[in-house]
């Protein structure tokens, strides 16, 4: 018969990162986590998050940690640019889109930069990527570029233009899709002259 330690190790190998509630859902006593941390078979990567001590975390590990704790959030703007390898931004905060009226997540780590969306601006153009075994919701390239124009006062017009130029040059987006998200974000008048000069 499989012990609780075996069950936990199997779960963490599958998921990459686990929370105590993952154990509760499977009727495994959470006290086993403390024992496993003491004997070195698990490490605490953040408050309420546990992983294997030798796990090979990617450079986007913080995105997975946020997704585990707040699965309805969407990685966006500067963090999404970094994920899609666009521009020179390397934010120390994770930029997270949440529904307009939702309470922001209270995380000690990683630091978050919250952006609020509603309707189609929240739900359209969201992809799910597997990062360190965790499904993470991230805005698509076209949606990210359109978002940059929408939030140009927060991130800077230079960042939005750099993202547009690089995404087009590297063939990471289509103008039709970008235009669709420009409409969703109501930035067609702002983005139009830059599209004309880019294409």
Backbone torsions as a table, in degrees:
resi	resn	phi	psi	omega
1	UNK	NA	139.9	-177.4
2	UNK	-73.7	130.4	178.2
3	UNK	-78.4	167.5	178.3
4	UNK	-63.3	-34.8	177.1
5	UNK	-62.0	-45.5	178.4
6	UNK	-60.9	-43.1	179.8
7	UNK	-62.5	-42.5	-179.4
8	UNK	-66.4	-44.4	179.5
9	UNK	-61.9	-40.7	178.1
10	UNK	-63.1	-42.7	-179.9
11	UNK	-64.7	-45.1	-177.7
12	UNK	-69.9	-30.5	175.0
13	UNK	-67.2	-35.1	179.5
14	UNK	-74.8	-46.6	-172.6
15	UNK	-91.4	-21.5	-177.0
16	UNK	88.5	-49.3	179.6
17	UNK	-137.3	139.5	178.2
18	UNK	-126.6	160.2	175.5
19	UNK	-120.1	159.0	176.3
20	UNK	-54.8	-36.6	-178.5
21	UNK	-64.8	-24.6	175.5
22	UNK	-63.9	-34.2	179.3
23	UNK	-75.0	-44.4	-180.0
24	UNK	-56.5	-41.3	180.0
25	UNK	-62.6	-22.3	-179.5
26	UNK	-108.9	14.6	179.8
27	UNK	57.6	39.6	175.3
28	UNK	-107.5	132.1	-178.8
29	UNK	-66.3	129.2	-177.6
30	UNK	-71.0	-16.2	178.0
31	UNK	-60.1	-24.1	178.5
32	UNK	-61.8	-28.6	179.4
33	UNK	-61.5	-45.7	-179.9
34	UNK	-59.6	-45.0	179.5
35	UNK	-61.4	-42.1	-177.4
36	UNK	-71.1	-31.8	176.0
37	UNK	-68.9	-42.1	179.7
38	UNK	-62.3	-39.2	-178.5
39	UNK	-88.5	1.0	173.3
40	UNK	85.7	5.8	179.9
41	UNK	-82.5	-12.5	173.9
42	UNK	-137.7	155.6	172.2
43	UNK	-126.7	150.3	176.4
44	UNK	-89.6	114.6	-177.2
45	UNK	-90.3	-22.3	175.9
46	UNK	-166.5	171.4	-179.0
47	UNK	-58.8	120.1	178.3
48	UNK	78.4	10.5	178.7
49	UNK	-127.3	132.1	-176.2
50	UNK	-130.6	146.2	-178.3
51	UNK	-147.6	172.9	174.8
52	UNK	-71.0	144.2	-177.1
53	UNK	-64.6	-28.1	-176.7
54	UNK	-100.9	16.3	-175.5
55	UNK	-63.7	141.0	177.7
56	UNK	-92.0	91.5	-177.8
57	UNK	-78.4	139.3	178.2
58	UNK	-79.2	174.1	177.9
59	UNK	-67.6	-13.2	179.6
60	UNK	-104.1	22.3	-178.3
61	UNK	-55.4	-36.0	-178.8
62	UNK	-63.7	-29.9	177.5
63	UNK	-65.0	-43.1	178.6
64	UNK	-63.9	-39.4	179.4
65	UNK	-64.0	-40.3	177.4
66	UNK	-66.0	-43.3	-177.9
67	UNK	-63.4	-35.8	178.4
68	UNK	-65.5	-42.7	-176.6
69	UNK	-81.1	-29.1	-175.5
70	UNK	-140.6	71.7	-172.3
71	UNK	-62.3	-21.2	179.4
72	UNK	-80.9	-8.9	177.7
73	UNK	-74.2	159.2	-178.7
74	UNK	-129.5	124.5	176.7
75	UNK	-67.3	129.2	-173.2
76	UNK	-143.9	-179.6	173.9
77	UNK	45.4	-123.2	-171.6
78	UNK	-61.9	-35.4	178.2
79	UNK	-68.3	-39.7	177.4
80	UNK	-67.0	-38.1	176.3
81	UNK	-58.4	-44.4	-179.9
82	UNK	-62.2	-44.2	-179.5
83	UNK	-61.6	-41.4	-178.9
84	UNK	-83.1	3.0	178.8
85	UNK	57.6	52.2	176.9
86	UNK	-120.1	132.1	175.8
87	UNK	77.8	-174.2	-174.6
88	UNK	-111.4	7.2	-177.3
89	UNK	-72.1	139.2	174.6
90	UNK	-138.3	76.8	-173.4
91	UNK	-69.1	143.5	176.5
92	UNK	-84.6	-17.4	176.6
93	UNK	-97.1	154.2	172.2
94	UNK	-92.3	120.5	178.3
95	UNK	-81.0	121.8	-172.9
96	UNK	-128.8	124.9	175.1
97	UNK	-88.3	133.2	177.0
98	UNK	-132.9	160.5	177.3
99	UNK	-59.9	147.1	-175.0
100	UNK	-46.1	-45.4	-173.4
101	UNK	-102.1	9.3	-179.2
102	UNK	-78.0	150.7	174.0
103	UNK	-76.1	132.4	-180.0
104	UNK	-67.0	147.3	179.7
105	UNK	-66.3	143.3	178.1
106	UNK	-100.9	89.2	-179.2
107	UNK	-110.5	137.1	173.5
108	UNK	-74.6	-39.4	-178.6
109	UNK	-149.0	144.5	-7.2
110	UNK	-76.0	162.1	177.2
111	UNK	-65.8	142.0	-176.6
112	UNK	-114.9	151.1	169.0
113	UNK	-121.1	109.0	-173.4
114	UNK	-87.8	134.6	174.2
115	UNK	-128.1	135.3	-176.1
116	UNK	-104.4	136.9	177.9
117	UNK	-133.0	163.0	173.2
118	UNK	-144.2	162.9	177.0
119	UNK	57.5	-140.2	-177.9
120	UNK	-62.9	-30.7	179.7
121	UNK	-65.3	-20.0	176.5
122	UNK	-91.3	-41.7	-168.3
123	UNK	-94.9	-25.7	-175.7
124	UNK	-79.9	146.4	173.5
125	UNK	69.0	36.2	179.0
126	UNK	-111.5	126.4	179.0
127	UNK	-110.5	154.7	175.4
128	UNK	-110.7	124.4	178.7
129	UNK	-119.4	144.2	178.0
130	UNK	-89.4	117.0	179.5
131	UNK	-121.6	116.8	-177.6
132	UNK	51.5	38.9	177.9
133	UNK	82.5	2.2	-177.5
134	UNK	-111.2	128.9	175.0
135	UNK	-71.6	124.4	-176.7
136	UNK	-122.6	130.5	178.6
137	UNK	-88.7	125.2	-176.4
138	UNK	-136.0	141.1	177.7
139	UNK	-66.7	144.9	178.5
140	UNK	-67.0	169.1	180.0
141	UNK	-57.9	-52.2	-177.3
142	UNK	-61.7	-42.9	179.3
143	UNK	-64.0	-40.8	-179.9
144	UNK	-62.4	-44.7	179.8
145	UNK	-63.1	-44.3	178.0
146	UNK	-62.3	-40.7	177.6
147	UNK	-61.2	-37.9	179.5
148	UNK	-60.8	-38.9	176.9
149	UNK	-69.8	-37.4	178.7
150	UNK	-63.9	-40.2	-176.8
151	UNK	-104.7	30.8	-177.9
152	UNK	-58.5	-29.6	178.9
153	UNK	-71.9	-24.1	177.9
154	UNK	-86.5	-38.7	-172.0
155	UNK	-108.2	-16.7	-179.8
156	UNK	102.1	135.9	179.7
157	UNK	-64.0	-32.1	179.3
158	UNK	-61.3	-36.2	179.0
159	UNK	-67.8	-43.1	179.2
160	UNK	-62.3	-43.7	-179.3
161	UNK	-67.0	-41.5	177.9
162	UNK	-61.1	-42.9	179.1
163	UNK	-63.1	-44.1	179.3
164	UNK	-60.6	-50.6	-177.3
165	UNK	-62.0	-46.6	-177.3
166	UNK	-67.1	-42.4	-179.4
167	UNK	-62.8	-38.1	179.0
168	UNK	-72.6	-46.5	-178.7
169	UNK	-60.7	-41.2	-177.0
170	UNK	-87.4	7.5	178.0
171	UNK	55.5	41.5	179.1
172	UNK	-94.7	-3.8	-179.0
173	UNK	-149.6	164.1	172.9
174	UNK	-111.5	149.0	179.8
175	UNK	-66.5	-33.3	178.3
176	UNK	-61.6	-45.0	178.8
177	UNK	-67.1	-41.7	178.4
178	UNK	-60.8	-43.0	-179.6
179	UNK	-62.8	-37.3	177.6
180	UNK	-59.4	-44.8	-178.9
181	UNK	-76.4	-26.7	173.4
182	UNK	-63.8	-37.2	176.4
183	UNK	-67.3	-45.1	179.7
184	UNK	-58.1	-41.0	-178.1
185	UNK	-87.5	-1.7	-179.7
186	UNK	57.5	46.1	178.6
187	UNK	-124.0	22.7	-176.9
188	UNK	-60.8	-40.9	-179.3
189	UNK	-67.1	-32.6	-179.4
190	UNK	-75.5	-42.0	-173.4
191	UNK	-82.2	-25.1	-173.6
192	UNK	-52.5	-52.5	-177.6
193	UNK	-61.0	-32.4	-179.7
194	UNK	-74.4	-34.1	176.0
195	UNK	-64.7	-42.6	-178.9
196	UNK	-63.7	-36.7	-179.4
197	UNK	-80.3	-20.6	-179.0
198	UNK	-83.2	-40.7	-173.8
199	UNK	-88.9	NA	NA
